[in-house]
Amino acid sequence: MQYMNKVFLLIGGNMGDRLQNLHQAIALLAATCGPVTQQSAVYETAAWGKTDQAAFLNQALLLHTLLTPQELITTILSVEEQLGRRRMEKNGPRVIDIDIIFYNDLVMHEPHLTIPHPQLQNRRFVLIPLIEIAPDLVHPVLHKTLIELLSECRDDLAVNKLAGS
């Protein structure tokens, strides 16, 4: 069997049936990219950046894939499009958003893809769900655990676990 890459994703959205959109995204990712082996609870989070919009539902996933980072981002963009994502404005409302947070311990900077995600240490809505499934994960650039990054994070926007998730 070929080596399976471990990829941590954050999925989220604030339009339509938010929970159903997350479930559909997970199903499509599993069908097109590889097995989703861990999922955090679902968190309701205040919008980040452009704050005058509905709250998001967010969830962290661990995906195992044979895809390269470039193949993965292309597939993710296709999944977002299949679920109705239209890129209208930066940080604006969206049906679904799927971000690659970590890809193994790879560090890469390309015009349309930076890994690890360049803002993860500044966003509680990313760190809190990720910590649930990978508390000891160490950021390959900052050399700190996710728990350490959360303790240093200045973001104070609400991140609340959805009941029953």
Chimera marker file (.cmm) of the C-alpha trace (Angstrom):
<marker_set name="trace">
<marker id="1" x="0.000" y="0.000" z="0.000" r="1" g="1" b="0" radius="0.5"/>
<marker id="2" x="1.235" y="3.478" z="-0.825" r="1" g="1" b="0" radius="0.5"/>
<marker id="3" x="2.016" y="6.014" z="1.876" r="1" g="1" b="0" radius="0.5"/>
<marker id="4" x="-1.052" y="7.930" z="2.978" r="1" g="1" b="0" radius="0.5"/>
<marker id="5" x="-0.552" y="11.617" z="3.641" r="1" g="1" b="0" radius="0.5"/>
<marker id="6" x="-2.105" y="12.964" z="6.845" r="1" g="1" b="0" radius="0.5"/>
<marker id="7" x="-3.959" y="16.184" z="6.161" r="1" g="1" b="0" radius="0.5"/>
<marker id="8" x="-5.771" y="18.338" z="8.692" r="1" g="1" b="0" radius="0.5"/>
<marker id="9" x="-8.619" y="20.358" z="7.205" r="1" g="1" b="0" radius="0.5"/>
<marker id="10" x="-11.010" y="22.927" z="8.579" r="1" g="1" b="0" radius="0.5"/>
<marker id="11" x="-14.450" y="23.009" z="7.008" r="1" g="1" b="0" radius="0.5"/>
<marker id="12" x="-17.052" y="25.651" z="7.662" r="1" g="1" b="0" radius="0.5"/>
<marker id="13" x="-19.883" y="27.716" z="6.311" r="1" g="1" b="0" radius="0.5"/>
<marker id="14" x="-22.562" y="30.206" z="7.263" r="1" g="1" b="0" radius="0.5"/>
<marker id="15" x="-25.188" y="29.961" z="4.512" r="1" g="1" b="0" radius="0.5"/>
<marker id="16" x="-28.073" y="27.566" z="3.978" r="1" g="1" b="0" radius="0.5"/>
<marker id="17" x="-28.359" y="24.413" z="6.085" r="1" g="1" b="0" radius="0.5"/>
<marker id="18" x="-24.941" y="24.800" z="7.686" r="1" g="1" b="0" radius="0.5"/>
<marker id="19" x="-24.830" y="21.378" z="9.357" r="1" g="1" b="0" radius="0.5"/>
<marker id="20" x="-26.027" y="19.553" z="6.249" r="1" g="1" b="0" radius="0.5"/>
<marker id="21" x="-23.395" y="21.398" z="4.207" r="1" g="1" b="0" radius="0.5"/>
<marker id="22" x="-20.666" y="20.109" z="6.558" r="1" g="1" b="0" radius="0.5"/>
<marker id="23" x="-21.995" y="16.539" z="6.271" r="1" g="1" b="0" radius="0.5"/>
<marker id="24" x="-22.093" y="16.778" z="2.471" r="1" g="1" b="0" radius="0.5"/>
<marker id="25" x="-18.560" y="18.206" z="2.375" r="1" g="1" b="0" radius="0.5"/>
<marker id="26" x="-17.244" y="15.311" z="4.490" r="1" g="1" b="0" radius="0.5"/>
<marker id="27" x="-18.955" y="12.759" z="2.234" r="1" g="1" b="0" radius="0.5"/>
<marker id="28" x="-17.562" y="14.365" z="-0.931" r="1" g="1" b="0" radius="0.5"/>
<marker id="29" x="-14.065" y="14.694" z="0.538" r="1" g="1" b="0" radius="0.5"/>
<marker id="30" x="-14.104" y="11.023" z="1.548" r="1" g="1" b="0" radius="0.5"/>
<marker id="31" x="-15.295" y="10.004" z="-1.925" r="1" g="1" b="0" radius="0.5"/>
<marker id="32" x="-12.783" y="12.126" z="-3.850" r="1" g="1" b="0" radius="0.5"/>
<marker id="33" x="-9.722" y="12.540" z="-1.611" r="1" g="1" b="0" radius="0.5"/>
<marker id="34" x="-9.523" y="9.633" z="0.818" r="1" g="1" b="0" radius="0.5"/>
<marker id="35" x="-10.857" y="8.490" z="4.171" r="1" g="1" b="0" radius="0.5"/>
<marker id="36" x="-11.776" y="10.996" z="6.860" r="1" g="1" b="0" radius="0.5"/>
<marker id="37" x="-10.536" y="9.212" z="9.985" r="1" g="1" b="0" radius="0.5"/>
<marker id="38" x="-11.190" y="11.833" z="12.656" r="1" g="1" b="0" radius="0.5"/>
<marker id="39" x="-13.693" y="14.642" z="13.097" r="1" g="1" b="0" radius="0.5"/>
<marker id="40" x="-13.934" y="17.237" z="15.830" r="1" g="1" b="0" radius="0.5"/>
<marker id="41" x="-17.234" y="18.319" z="17.257" r="1" g="1" b="0" radius="0.5"/>
<marker id="42" x="-19.005" y="21.040" z="15.308" r="1" g="1" b="0" radius="0.5"/>
<marker id="43" x="-18.441" y="24.554" z="16.630" r="1" g="1" b="0" radius="0.5"/>
<marker id="44" x="-20.524" y="27.662" z="16.088" r="1" g="1" b="0" radius="0.5"/>
<marker id="45" x="-18.188" y="30.580" z="15.633" r="1" g="1" b="0" radius="0.5"/>
<marker id="46" x="-18.464" y="34.287" z="15.080" r="1" g="1" b="0" radius="0.5"/>
<marker id="47" x="-17.463" y="35.482" z="11.621" r="1" g="1" b="0" radius="0.5"/>
<marker id="48" x="-13.785" y="36.441" z="11.372" r="1" g="1" b="0" radius="0.5"/>
<marker id="49" x="-12.531" y="39.339" z="9.264" r="1" g="1" b="0" radius="0.5"/>
<marker id="50" x="-15.847" y="40.550" z="7.862" r="1" g="1" b="0" radius="0.5"/>
<marker id="51" x="-17.906" y="40.336" z="11.059" r="1" g="1" b="0" radius="0.5"/>
<marker id="52" x="-21.293" y="41.682" z="9.889" r="1" g="1" b="0" radius="0.5"/>
<marker id="53" x="-22.602" y="38.286" z="8.788" r="1" g="1" b="0" radius="0.5"/>
<marker id="54" x="-24.172" y="35.124" z="10.183" r="1" g="1" b="0" radius="0.5"/>
<marker id="55" x="-22.236" y="32.827" z="12.516" r="1" g="1" b="0" radius="0.5"/>
<marker id="56" x="-20.308" y="29.935" z="11.002" r="1" g="1" b="0" radius="0.5"/>
<marker id="57" x="-20.322" y="26.259" z="11.799" r="1" g="1" b="0" radius="0.5"/>
<marker id="58" x="-16.759" y="24.875" z="11.719" r="1" g="1" b="0" radius="0.5"/>
<marker id="59" x="-15.268" y="21.431" z="12.110" r="1" g="1" b="0" radius="0.5"/>
<marker id="60" x="-11.732" y="20.024" z="11.956" r="1" g="1" b="0" radius="0.5"/>
<marker id="61" x="-11.041" y="16.818" z="10.037" r="1" g="1" b="0" radius="0.5"/>
<marker id="62" x="-8.158" y="14.407" z="9.635" r="1" g="1" b="0" radius="0.5"/>
<marker id="63" x="-8.052" y="13.131" z="6.071" r="1" g="1" b="0" radius="0.5"/>
<marker id="64" x="-5.726" y="10.453" z="4.704" r="1" g="1" b="0" radius="0.5"/>
<marker id="65" x="-4.929" y="10.890" z="1.027" r="1" g="1" b="0" radius="0.5"/>
<marker id="66" x="-2.619" y="9.819" z="-1.766" r="1" g="1" b="0" radius="0.5"/>
<marker id="67" x="-3.136" y="13.183" z="-3.481" r="1" g="1" b="0" radius="0.5"/>
<marker id="68" x="-0.329" y="15.720" z="-3.701" r="1" g="1" b="0" radius="0.5"/>
<marker id="69" x="-1.024" y="19.140" z="-2.153" r="1" g="1" b="0" radius="0.5"/>
<marker id="70" x="-1.728" y="20.579" z="-5.615" r="1" g="1" b="0" radius="0.5"/>
<marker id="71" x="-4.088" y="17.722" z="-6.516" r="1" g="1" b="0" radius="0.5"/>
<marker id="72" x="-5.772" y="18.069" z="-3.141" r="1" g="1" b="0" radius="0.5"/>
<marker id="73" x="-6.435" y="21.814" z="-3.411" r="1" g="1" b="0" radius="0.5"/>
<marker id="74" x="-7.820" y="21.335" z="-6.935" r="1" g="1" b="0" radius="0.5"/>
<marker id="75" x="-10.160" y="18.611" z="-5.654" r="1" g="1" b="0" radius="0.5"/>
<marker id="76" x="-11.175" y="20.710" z="-2.632" r="1" g="1" b="0" radius="0.5"/>
<marker id="77" x="-12.063" y="23.653" z="-4.885" r="1" g="1" b="0" radius="0.5"/>
<marker id="78" x="-14.192" y="21.285" z="-6.981" r="1" g="1" b="0" radius="0.5"/>
<marker id="79" x="-15.975" y="19.989" z="-3.855" r="1" g="1" b="0" radius="0.5"/>
<marker id="80" x="-16.678" y="23.569" z="-2.748" r="1" g="1" b="0" radius="0.5"/>
<marker id="81" x="-18.082" y="24.369" z="-6.186" r="1" g="1" b="0" radius="0.5"/>
<marker id="82" x="-20.268" y="21.227" z="-6.199" r="1" g="1" b="0" radius="0.5"/>
<marker id="83" x="-21.751" y="22.366" z="-2.886" r="1" g="1" b="0" radius="0.5"/>
<marker id="84" x="-22.596" y="25.799" z="-4.286" r="1" g="1" b="0" radius="0.5"/>
<marker id="85" x="-19.591" y="27.902" z="-3.231" r="1" g="1" b="0" radius="0.5"/>
<marker id="86" x="-19.240" y="31.103" z="-5.212" r="1" g="1" b="0" radius="0.5"/>
<marker id="87" x="-16.232" y="33.291" z="-4.464" r="1" g="1" b="0" radius="0.5"/>
<marker id="88" x="-17.789" y="36.757" z="-4.366" r="1" g="1" b="0" radius="0.5"/>
<marker id="89" x="-15.903" y="38.666" z="-1.652" r="1" g="1" b="0" radius="0.5"/>
<marker id="90" x="-12.948" y="37.928" z="0.607" r="1" g="1" b="0" radius="0.5"/>
<marker id="91" x="-14.115" y="36.688" z="4.033" r="1" g="1" b="0" radius="0.5"/>
<marker id="92" x="-17.732" y="37.025" z="2.884" r="1" g="1" b="0" radius="0.5"/>
<marker id="93" x="-20.608" y="34.603" z="3.540" r="1" g="1" b="0" radius="0.5"/>
<marker id="94" x="-20.206" y="31.147" z="2.039" r="1" g="1" b="0" radius="0.5"/>
<marker id="95" x="-22.029" y="27.843" z="1.749" r="1" g="1" b="0" radius="0.5"/>
<marker id="96" x="-18.803" y="25.936" z="2.421" r="1" g="1" b="0" radius="0.5"/>
<marker id="97" x="-15.137" y="26.709" z="2.924" r="1" g="1" b="0" radius="0.5"/>
<marker id="98" x="-12.511" y="23.966" z="3.084" r="1" g="1" b="0" radius="0.5"/>
<marker id="99" x="-9.001" y="24.919" z="4.149" r="1" g="1" b="0" radius="0.5"/>
<marker id="100" x="-5.862" y="22.797" z="4.264" r="1" g="1" b="0" radius="0.5"/>
<marker id="101" x="-4.341" y="23.511" z="7.671" r="1" g="1" b="0" radius="0.5"/>
<marker id="102" x="-1.509" y="20.943" z="7.728" r="1" g="1" b="0" radius="0.5"/>
<marker id="103" x="-0.295" y="18.417" z="5.144" r="1" g="1" b="0" radius="0.5"/>
<marker id="104" x="2.021" y="16.033" z="7.019" r="1" g="1" b="0" radius="0.5"/>
<marker id="105" x="4.695" y="18.417" z="8.296" r="1" g="1" b="0" radius="0.5"/>
<marker id="106" x="5.135" y="20.011" z="4.889" r="1" g="1" b="0" radius="0.5"/>
<marker id="107" x="6.018" y="23.691" z="4.588" r="1" g="1" b="0" radius="0.5"/>
<marker id="108" x="5.216" y="25.238" z="1.206" r="1" g="1" b="0" radius="0.5"/>
<marker id="109" x="4.562" y="28.692" z="-0.210" r="1" g="1" b="0" radius="0.5"/>
<marker id="110" x="3.031" y="28.834" z="-3.666" r="1" g="1" b="0" radius="0.5"/>
<marker id="111" x="0.912" y="31.579" z="-5.230" r="1" g="1" b="0" radius="0.5"/>
<marker id="112" x="-2.391" y="29.803" z="-4.500" r="1" g="1" b="0" radius="0.5"/>
<marker id="113" x="-1.448" y="27.512" z="-1.617" r="1" g="1" b="0" radius="0.5"/>
<marker id="114" x="0.460" y="28.026" z="1.621" r="1" g="1" b="0" radius="0.5"/>
<marker id="115" x="0.920" y="25.130" z="4.054" r="1" g="1" b="0" radius="0.5"/>
<marker id="116" x="0.610" y="25.273" z="6.996" r="1" g="1" b="0" radius="0.5"/>
<marker id="117" x="-2.296" y="27.690" z="6.762" r="1" g="1" b="0" radius="0.5"/>
<marker id="118" x="-0.697" y="31.105" z="7.361" r="1" g="1" b="0" radius="0.5"/>
<marker id="119" x="-3.368" y="32.396" z="9.783" r="1" g="1" b="0" radius="0.5"/>
<marker id="120" x="-4.117" y="29.313" z="11.872" r="1" g="1" b="0" radius="0.5"/>
<marker id="121" x="-2.254" y="30.588" z="14.955" r="1" g="1" b="0" radius="0.5"/>
<marker id="122" x="-4.391" y="33.758" z="14.933" r="1" g="1" b="0" radius="0.5"/>
<marker id="123" x="-7.795" y="32.057" z="14.815" r="1" g="1" b="0" radius="0.5"/>
<marker id="124" x="-9.438" y="30.345" z="17.762" r="1" g="1" b="0" radius="0.5"/>
<marker id="125" x="-12.076" y="28.874" z="15.427" r="1" g="1" b="0" radius="0.5"/>
<marker id="126" x="-9.270" y="26.875" z="13.785" r="1" g="1" b="0" radius="0.5"/>
<marker id="127" x="-7.238" y="26.013" z="16.882" r="1" g="1" b="0" radius="0.5"/>
<marker id="128" x="-10.035" y="24.828" z="19.184" r="1" g="1" b="0" radius="0.5"/>
<marker id="129" x="-11.485" y="22.154" z="16.839" r="1" g="1" b="0" radius="0.5"/>
<marker id="130" x="-7.981" y="21.055" z="15.794" r="1" g="1" b="0" radius="0.5"/>
<marker id="131" x="-6.863" y="20.642" z="19.399" r="1" g="1" b="0" radius="0.5"/>
<marker id="132" x="-9.796" y="18.297" z="19.939" r="1" g="1" b="0" radius="0.5"/>
<marker id="133" x="-8.410" y="15.809" z="17.388" r="1" g="1" b="0" radius="0.5"/>
<marker id="134" x="-4.649" y="16.564" z="17.552" r="1" g="1" b="0" radius="0.5"/>
<marker id="135" x="-3.702" y="18.287" z="20.834" r="1" g="1" b="0" radius="0.5"/>
<marker id="136" x="-0.006" y="17.410" z="20.591" r="1" g="1" b="0" radius="0.5"/>
<marker id="137" x="0.459" y="18.396" z="16.955" r="1" g="1" b="0" radius="0.5"/>
<marker id="138" x="3.452" y="20.715" z="16.556" r="1" g="1" b="0" radius="0.5"/>
<marker id="139" x="3.407" y="23.552" z="14.012" r="1" g="1" b="0" radius="0.5"/>
<marker id="140" x="6.322" y="22.806" z="11.635" r="1" g="1" b="0" radius="0.5"/>
<marker id="141" x="7.330" y="26.476" z="11.306" r="1" g="1" b="0" radius="0.5"/>
<marker id="142" x="6.500" y="27.944" z="14.713" r="1" g="1" b="0" radius="0.5"/>
<marker id="143" x="7.637" y="24.771" z="16.580" r="1" g="1" b="0" radius="0.5"/>
<marker id="144" x="4.827" y="25.055" z="19.124" r="1" g="1" b="0" radius="0.5"/>
<marker id="145" x="1.942" y="22.735" z="19.919" r="1" g="1" b="0" radius="0.5"/>
<marker id="146" x="-1.579" y="23.788" z="19.043" r="1" g="1" b="0" radius="0.5"/>
<marker id="147" x="-2.285" y="24.182" z="22.760" r="1" g="1" b="0" radius="0.5"/>
<marker id="148" x="0.658" y="26.586" z="23.070" r="1" g="1" b="0" radius="0.5"/>
<marker id="149" x="-0.556" y="28.519" z="20.035" r="1" g="1" b="0" radius="0.5"/>
<marker id="150" x="-4.050" y="28.784" z="21.531" r="1" g="1" b="0" radius="0.5"/>
<marker id="151" x="-2.644" y="30.127" z="24.808" r="1" g="1" b="0" radius="0.5"/>
<marker id="152" x="-0.891" y="32.885" z="22.818" r="1" g="1" b="0" radius="0.5"/>
<marker id="153" x="-3.796" y="33.626" z="20.445" r="1" g="1" b="0" radius="0.5"/>
<marker id="154" x="-5.280" y="37.121" z="20.787" r="1" g="1" b="0" radius="0.5"/>
<marker id="155" x="-8.484" y="36.327" z="18.891" r="1" g="1" b="0" radius="0.5"/>
<marker id="156" x="-11.437" y="36.773" z="21.265" r="1" g="1" b="0" radius="0.5"/>
<marker id="157" x="-14.320" y="35.828" z="18.952" r="1" g="1" b="0" radius="0.5"/>
<marker id="158" x="-16.834" y="33.298" z="20.271" r="1" g="1" b="0" radius="0.5"/>
<marker id="159" x="-16.217" y="29.595" z="19.558" r="1" g="1" b="0" radius="0.5"/>
<marker id="160" x="-18.944" y="27.371" z="21.061" r="1" g="1" b="0" radius="0.5"/>
<marker id="161" x="-19.328" y="23.613" z="20.727" r="1" g="1" b="0" radius="0.5"/>
<marker id="162" x="-22.661" y="22.764" z="19.119" r="1" g="1" b="0" radius="0.5"/>
<marker id="163" x="-24.832" y="20.683" z="21.452" r="1" g="1" b="0" radius="0.5"/>
<marker id="164" x="-24.956" y="17.041" z="20.445" r="1" g="1" b="0" radius="0.5"/>
<marker id="165" x="-21.973" y="17.173" z="18.125" r="1" g="1" b="0" radius="0.5"/>
<link id1="1" id2="2" r="1" g="1" b="0" radius="0.2"/>
<link id1="2" id2="3" r="1" g="1" b="0" radius="0.2"/>
<link id1="3" id2="4" r="1" g="1" b="0" radius="0.2"/>
<link id1="4" id2="5" r="1" g="1" b="0" radius="0.2"/>
<link id1="5" id2="6" r="1" g="1" b="0" radius="0.2"/>
<link id1="6" id2="7" r="1" g="1" b="0" radius="0.2"/>
<link id1="7" id2="8" r="1" g="1" b="0" radius="0.2"/>
<link id1="8" id2="9" r="1" g="1" b="0" radius="0.2"/>
<link id1="9" id2="10" r="1" g="1" b="0" radius="0.2"/>
<link id1="10" id2="11" r="1" g="1" b="0" radius="0.2"/>
<link id1="11" id2="12" r="1" g="1" b="0" radius="0.2"/>
<link id1="12" id2="13" r="1" g="1" b="0" radius="0.2"/>
<link id1="13" id2="14" r="1" g="1" b="0" radius="0.2"/>
<link id1="14" id2="15" r="1" g="1" b="0" radius="0.2"/>
<link id1="15" id2="16" r="1" g="1" b="0" radius="0.2"/>
<link id1="16" id2="17" r="1" g="1" b="0" radius="0.2"/>
<link id1="17" id2="18" r="1" g="1" b="0" radius="0.2"/>
<link id1="18" id2="19" r="1" g="1" b="0" radius="0.2"/>
<link id1="19" id2="20" r="1" g="1" b="0" radius="0.2"/>
<link id1="20" id2="21" r="1" g="1" b="0" radius="0.2"/>
<link id1="21" id2="22" r="1" g="1" b="0" radius="0.2"/>
<link id1="22" id2="23" r="1" g="1" b="0" radius="0.2"/>
<link id1="23" id2="24" r="1" g="1" b="0" radius="0.2"/>
<link id1="24" id2="25" r="1" g="1" b="0" radius="0.2"/>
<link id1="25" id2="26" r="1" g="1" b="0" radius="0.2"/>
<link id1="26" id2="27" r="1" g="1" b="0" radius="0.2"/>
<link id1="27" id2="28" r="1" g="1" b="0" radius="0.2"/>
<link id1="28" id2="29" r="1" g="1" b="0" radius="0.2"/>
<link id1="29" id2="30" r="1" g="1" b="0" radius="0.2"/>
<link id1="30" id2="31" r="1" g="1" b="0" radius="0.2"/>
<link id1="31" id2="32" r="1" g="1" b="0" radius="0.2"/>
<link id1="32" id2="33" r="1" g="1" b="0" radius="0.2"/>
<link id1="33" id2="34" r="1" g="1" b="0" radius="0.2"/>
<link id1="34" id2="35" r="1" g="1" b="0" radius="0.2"/>
<link id1="35" id2="36" r="1" g="1" b="0" radius="0.2"/>
<link id1="36" id2="37" r="1" g="1" b="0" radius="0.2"/>
<link id1="37" id2="38" r="1" g="1" b="0" radius="0.2"/>
<link id1="38" id2="39" r="1" g="1" b="0" radius="0.2"/>
<link id1="39" id2="40" r="1" g="1" b="0" radius="0.2"/>
<link id1="40" id2="41" r="1" g="1" b="0" radius="0.2"/>
<link id1="41" id2="42" r="1" g="1" b="0" radius="0.2"/>
<link id1="42" id2="43" r="1" g="1" b="0" radius="0.2"/>
<link id1="43" id2="44" r="1" g="1" b="0" radius="0.2"/>
<link id1="44" id2="45" r="1" g="1" b="0" radius="0.2"/>
<link id1="45" id2="46" r="1" g="1" b="0" radius="0.2"/>
<link id1="46" id2="47" r="1" g="1" b="0" radius="0.2"/>
<link id1="47" id2="48" r="1" g="1" b="0" radius="0.2"/>
<link id1="48" id2="49" r="1" g="1" b="0" radius="0.2"/>
<link id1="49" id2="50" r="1" g="1" b="0" radius="0.2"/>
<link id1="50" id2="51" r="1" g="1" b="0" radius="0.2"/>
<link id1="51" id2="52" r="1" g="1" b="0" radius="0.2"/>
<link id1="52" id2="53" r="1" g="1" b="0" radius="0.2"/>
<link id1="53" id2="54" r="1" g="1" b="0" radius="0.2"/>
<link id1="54" id2="55" r="1" g="1" b="0" radius="0.2"/>
<link id1="55" id2="56" r="1" g="1" b="0" radius="0.2"/>
<link id1="56" id2="57" r="1" g="1" b="0" radius="0.2"/>
<link id1="57" id2="58" r="1" g="1" b="0" radius="0.2"/>
<link id1="58" id2="59" r="1" g="1" b="0" radius="0.2"/>
<link id1="59" id2="60" r="1" g="1" b="0" radius="0.2"/>
<link id1="60" id2="61" r="1" g="1" b="0" radius="0.2"/>
<link id1="61" id2="62" r="1" g="1" b="0" radius="0.2"/>
<link id1="62" id2="63" r="1" g="1" b="0" radius="0.2"/>
<link id1="63" id2="64" r="1" g="1" b="0" radius="0.2"/>
<link id1="64" id2="65" r="1" g="1" b="0" radius="0.2"/>
<link id1="65" id2="66" r="1" g="1" b="0" radius="0.2"/>
<link id1="66" id2="67" r="1" g="1" b="0" radius="0.2"/>
<link id1="67" id2="68" r="1" g="1" b="0" radius="0.2"/>
<link id1="68" id2="69" r="1" g="1" b="0" radius="0.2"/>
<link id1="69" id2="70" r="1" g="1" b="0" radius="0.2"/>
<link id1="70" id2="71" r="1" g="1" b="0" radius="0.2"/>
<link id1="71" id2="72" r="1" g="1" b="0" radius="0.2"/>
<link id1="72" id2="73" r="1" g="1" b="0" radius="0.2"/>
<link id1="73" id2="74" r="1" g="1" b="0" radius="0.2"/>
<link id1="74" id2="75" r="1" g="1" b="0" radius="0.2"/>
<link id1="75" id2="76" r="1" g="1" b="0" radius="0.2"/>
<link id1="76" id2="77" r="1" g="1" b="0" radius="0.2"/>
<link id1="77" id2="78" r="1" g="1" b="0" radius="0.2"/>
<link id1="78" id2="79" r="1" g="1" b="0" radius="0.2"/>
<link id1="79" id2="80" r="1" g="1" b="0" radius="0.2"/>
<link id1="80" id2="81" r="1" g="1" b="0" radius="0.2"/>
<link id1="81" id2="82" r="1" g="1" b="0" radius="0.2"/>
<link id1="82" id2="83" r="1" g="1" b="0" radius="0.2"/>
<link id1="83" id2="84" r="1" g="1" b="0" radius="0.2"/>
<link id1="84" id2="85" r="1" g="1" b="0" radius="0.2"/>
<link id1="85" id2="86" r="1" g="1" b="0" radius="0.2"/>
<link id1="86" id2="87" r="1" g="1" b="0" radius="0.2"/>
<link id1="87" id2="88" r="1" g="1" b="0" radius="0.2"/>
<link id1="88" id2="89" r="1" g="1" b="0" radius="0.2"/>
<link id1="89" id2="90" r="1" g="1" b="0" radius="0.2"/>
<link id1="90" id2="91" r="1" g="1" b="0" radius="0.2"/>
<link id1="91" id2="92" r="1" g="1" b="0" radius="0.2"/>
<link id1="92" id2="93" r="1" g="1" b="0" radius="0.2"/>
<link id1="93" id2="94" r="1" g="1" b="0" radius="0.2"/>
<link id1="94" id2="95" r="1" g="1" b="0" radius="0.2"/>
<link id1="95" id2="96" r="1" g="1" b="0" radius="0.2"/>
<link id1="96" id2="97" r="1" g="1" b="0" radius="0.2"/>
<link id1="97" id2="98" r="1" g="1" b="0" radius="0.2"/>
<link id1="98" id2="99" r="1" g="1" b="0" radius="0.2"/>
<link id1="99" id2="100" r="1" g="1" b="0" radius="0.2"/>
<link id1="100" id2="101" r="1" g="1" b="0" radius="0.2"/>
<link id1="101" id2="102" r="1" g="1" b="0" radius="0.2"/>
<link id1="102" id2="103" r="1" g="1" b="0" radius="0.2"/>
<link id1="103" id2="104" r="1" g="1" b="0" radius="0.2"/>
<link id1="104" id2="105" r="1" g="1" b="0" radius="0.2"/>
<link id1="105" id2="106" r="1" g="1" b="0" radius="0.2"/>
<link id1="106" id2="107" r="1" g="1" b="0" radius="0.2"/>
<link id1="107" id2="108" r="1" g="1" b="0" radius="0.2"/>
<link id1="108" id2="109" r="1" g="1" b="0" radius="0.2"/>
<link id1="109" id2="110" r="1" g="1" b="0" radius="0.2"/>
<link id1="110" id2="111" r="1" g="1" b="0" radius="0.2"/>
<link id1="111" id2="112" r="1" g="1" b="0" radius="0.2"/>
<link id1="112" id2="113" r="1" g="1" b="0" radius="0.2"/>
<link id1="113" id2="114" r="1" g="1" b="0" radius="0.2"/>
<link id1="114" id2="115" r="1" g="1" b="0" radius="0.2"/>
<link id1="115" id2="116" r="1" g="1" b="0" radius="0.2"/>
<link id1="116" id2="117" r="1" g="1" b="0" radius="0.2"/>
<link id1="117" id2="118" r="1" g="1" b="0" radius="0.2"/>
<link id1="118" id2="119" r="1" g="1" b="0" radius="0.2"/>
<link id1="119" id2="120" r="1" g="1" b="0" radius="0.2"/>
<link id1="120" id2="121" r="1" g="1" b="0" radius="0.2"/>
<link id1="121" id2="122" r="1" g="1" b="0" radius="0.2"/>
<link id1="122" id2="123" r="1" g="1" b="0" radius="0.2"/>
<link id1="123" id2="124" r="1" g="1" b="0" radius="0.2"/>
<link id1="124" id2="125" r="1" g="1" b="0" radius="0.2"/>
<link id1="125" id2="126" r="1" g="1" b="0" radius="0.2"/>
<link id1="126" id2="127" r="1" g="1" b="0" radius="0.2"/>
<link id1="127" id2="128" r="1" g="1" b="0" radius="0.2"/>
<link id1="128" id2="129" r="1" g="1" b="0" radius="0.2"/>
<link id1="129" id2="130" r="1" g="1" b="0" radius="0.2"/>
<link id1="130" id2="131" r="1" g="1" b="0" radius="0.2"/>
<link id1="131" id2="132" r="1" g="1" b="0" radius="0.2"/>
<link id1="132" id2="133" r="1" g="1" b="0" radius="0.2"/>
<link id1="133" id2="134" r="1" g="1" b="0" radius="0.2"/>
<link id1="134" id2="135" r="1" g="1" b="0" radius="0.2"/>
<link id1="135" id2="136" r="1" g="1" b="0" radius="0.2"/>
<link id1="136" id2="137" r="1" g="1" b="0" radius="0.2"/>
<link id1="137" id2="138" r="1" g="1" b="0" radius="0.2"/>
<link id1="138" id2="139" r="1" g="1" b="0" radius="0.2"/>
<link id1="139" id2="140" r="1" g="1" b="0" radius="0.2"/>
<link id1="140" id2="141" r="1" g="1" b="0" radius="0.2"/>
<link id1="141" id2="142" r="1" g="1" b="0" radius="0.2"/>
<link id1="142" id2="143" r="1" g="1" b="0" radius="0.2"/>
<link id1="143" id2="144" r="1" g="1" b="0" radius="0.2"/>
<link id1="144" id2="145" r="1" g="1" b="0" radius="0.2"/>
<link id1="145" id2="146" r="1" g="1" b="0" radius="0.2"/>
<link id1="146" id2="147" r="1" g="1" b="0" radius="0.2"/>
<link id1="147" id2="148" r="1" g="1" b="0" radius="0.2"/>
<link id1="148" id2="149" r="1" g="1" b="0" radius="0.2"/>
<link id1="149" id2="150" r="1" g="1" b="0" radius="0.2"/>
<link id1="150" id2="151" r="1" g="1" b="0" radius="0.2"/>
<link id1="151" id2="152" r="1" g="1" b="0" radius="0.2"/>
<link id1="152" id2="153" r="1" g="1" b="0" radius="0.2"/>
<link id1="153" id2="154" r="1" g="1" b="0" radius="0.2"/>
<link id1="154" id2="155" r="1" g="1" b="0" radius="0.2"/>
<link id1="155" id2="156" r="1" g="1" b="0" radius="0.2"/>
<link id1="156" id2="157" r="1" g="1" b="0" radius="0.2"/>
<link id1="157" id2="158" r="1" g="1" b="0" radius="0.2"/>
<link id1="158" id2="159" r="1" g="1" b="0" radius="0.2"/>
<link id1="159" id2="160" r="1" g="1" b="0" radius="0.2"/>
<link id1="160" id2="161" r="1" g="1" b="0" radius="0.2"/>
<link id1="161" id2="162" r="1" g="1" b="0" radius="0.2"/>
<link id1="162" id2="163" r="1" g="1" b="0" radius="0.2"/>
<link id1="163" id2="164" r="1" g="1" b="0" radius="0.2"/>
<link id1="164" id2="165" r="1" g="1" b="0" radius="0.2"/>
</marker_set>
